[in-house]
Amino acid sequence: MKRIVGIADMIISTDPNDTLITYALGSCLGITIYDPLTKIGALLHVMLPQSSIDPGKAAKNPYMFVDTGLDDMFAEFEKKGGAQKRMIVKVAGGASFKKPGENDLFEIGKRNFTMFRKVLWKKGILLKAYDVGGAVTRNISIDLNNGAVSIRIEGVEKSL
């Protein structure tokens, strides 16, 4: 069954018949994790790098931020029976839509990916694949039957 992950949201599933998908990743990140033994997987759609910019919002919705979203995602993954040592992590998004010669003052996409890498590094988790940056929107999906992750950019789908 196709399950749609909204902005600042996360779905974790133990059903190998599920496909998780999120749409229109600009500067946001779509992060997938998968355990090939248990076929448990999750998809997180985060908007901003650090929860410290608004702790109140982070408390209400940790999935809005990379740091709190990942912490919650990994904890829920392990509660459902996924193992960090088998976890396959992939990510897409982190774009910037500045015009040529224009300064991307906030660099949200770049900062999201930097925070993502920092959290993985602190937890000792390796990144398997990524497709980030540029000036394109992406969709990302994960098939929980086999862990296949695909991205769609401007109508073209490819494996990640």
C-alpha positions in Angstrom: 0.0 0.0 0.0 1.3 3.5 -0.8 1.6 5.7 2.2 2.3 9.4 1.9 4.6 11.2 4.3 3.7 14.9 4.6 6.0 17.8 5.3 7.5 17.6 8.9 6.2 14.1 9.2 7.5 10.5 9.5 6.0 7.1 8.8 7.6 3.9 10.1 6.2 0.6 8.9 6.7 -3.1 9.6 4.5 -4.1 6.6 6.6 -5.3 3.7 3.7 -4.5 1.3 4.0 -0.7 2.1 5.7 1.8 -0.1 6.4 5.1 1.7 6.7 8.3 -0.5 7.1 12.0 0.0 6.7 14.7 -2.6 8.2 18.1 -3.5 11.5 18.1 -1.6 13.1 21.4 -2.2 15.4 22.5 0.6 13.8 19.8 2.8 15.3 16.4 3.2 13.6 13.1 2.6 15.4 10.5 4.7 14.9 6.7 4.4 16.1 4.0 6.7 15.6 0.3 6.2 16.5 -3.0 7.9 16.8 -5.7 5.2 16.4 -8.6 7.8 13.2 -7.4 9.4 11.9 -5.3 6.4 11.2 -2.5 8.7 11.5 0.9 7.1 10.8 4.6 7.6 10.6 7.8 5.7 11.1 11.2 7.3 10.5 14.6 5.7 12.3 17.4 7.6 12.2 21.1 6.9 14.9 22.8 9.0 18.3 21.9 10.4 18.2 22.6 14.2 15.5 22.5 16.8 17.3 25.1 18.9 15.8 27.8 16.6 12.4 27.0 18.1 12.3 24.5 21.0 8.6 24.9 21.4 7.9 23.8 17.8 10.4 21.0 18.2 8.6 19.8 21.3 5.2 19.8 19.4 6.6 18.3 16.2 10.2 16.9 16.3 9.9 15.9 12.6 10.1 19.5 11.6 13.9 19.5 12.4 16.8 17.3 11.3 18.3 16.8 14.7 15.1 16.0 16.7 13.5 14.2 13.7 16.4 11.8 13.3 16.6 11.1 17.0 13.0 10.2 17.1 13.1 8.2 13.8 16.0 6.1 15.0 14.4 5.5 18.4 11.1 4.4 16.9 12.9 2.2 14.3 14.6 0.3 17.1 11.4 0.0 19.2 9.7 -1.7 16.1 12.6 -4.2 15.9 15.0 -2.5 13.4 18.7 -2.7 14.2 21.1 0.2 13.8 23.9 -2.2 12.7 21.8 -3.3 9.7 20.3 0.1 9.0 20.6 1.3 5.4 20.3 5.1 5.3 19.6 7.2 2.1 18.6 10.8 1.7 17.5 13.2 -1.0 16.6 16.9 -1.2 18.6 19.9 0.1 18.1 22.0 -3.0 18.7 25.8 -3.3 16.5 27.8 -5.6 18.6 31.0 -5.8 18.8 32.8 -9.1 22.1 33.1 -10.9 24.2 35.8 -9.2 21.8 35.8 -6.2 23.0 35.0 -2.7 21.2 32.2 -0.9 21.3 34.0 2.4 20.0 31.2 4.6 21.3 28.1 2.7 18.6 25.9 4.3 19.2 22.9 2.0 22.9 22.9 2.6 22.5 23.4 6.3 19.9 20.6 6.5 22.3 18.2 4.8 25.2 19.3 7.0 23.2 18.7 10.2 22.0 15.3 8.8 25.7 14.3 8.3 26.6 15.6 11.8 23.9 13.5 13.5 24.9 10.4 11.6 28.5 10.9 12.5 27.7 11.3 16.2 25.7 8.1 16.2 28.3 6.2 14.1 25.9 5.5 11.3 27.0 5.3 7.7 25.2 7.0 4.8 24.6 4.5 1.9 23.5 6.9 -0.8 22.3 10.5 -1.4 21.1 12.9 -4.0 21.1 16.4 -2.7 21.7 20.0 -3.8 21.1 21.6 -7.1 18.0 23.6 -8.0 15.4 20.8 -8.5 12.6 19.4 -6.5 12.6 15.7 -5.8 10.2 12.9 -4.7 11.6 10.0 -2.8 10.0 6.6 -2.1 11.0 3.4 -0.4 9.6 -0.1 -1.1 9.6 -2.0 2.2 9.5 -5.4 0.4 13.1 -5.0 -0.8 14.4 -1.7 0.5 14.6 -0.1 -3.0 14.7 3.6 -2.8 13.9 5.7 -5.9 13.8 9.4 -6.6 11.9 11.3 -9.2 13.4 14.5 -10.6 11.5 16.4 -13.3 9.5 13.4 -14.3 12.6 11.0 -14.5 12.8 8.2 -11.9 16.0 6.6 -10.8 17.3 4.3 -8.1 19.2 5.7 -5.2 
